[in-house]
Amino acid sequence: MELFLSKEAVKFLGKLSAKEAEKLREKLAALLEAIETEGIIPFNELDIKSLKGEWKGFLRMRVGKARIVFRIDAEADRLQVHDIDFRGNIYRSLRLFSKENDIDSG
């Protein structure tokens, strides 16, 4: 399975200390490993939850104070990381992204 990071996710990782960024990378690697070897999403082990409402189909993984919002595209065999940010900011940015898409589609 291929890992795809959005521009926002890469930017956030670049702002972190090497230790913090490595912790996030390790969690993403563990997620990929579980999906590839066991064919499952380890919800409990990696603190993953499904998002609701307009974000249905996306998942979030908690890593300390950071949140990784992603989805799995089974057809493309790809784990797509939409955004990574701290708890208070991630949901705000998701709302902004949603509003921008509403404007573009309308």
Beta strands, then each sheet from edge to edge (+ up, - down):
strand 1: 2-5
strand 2: 48-50
strand 3: 59-63
strand 4: 66-73
strand 5: 78-86
sheet 1: 1+ 5+ 4- 3+ 2-
end
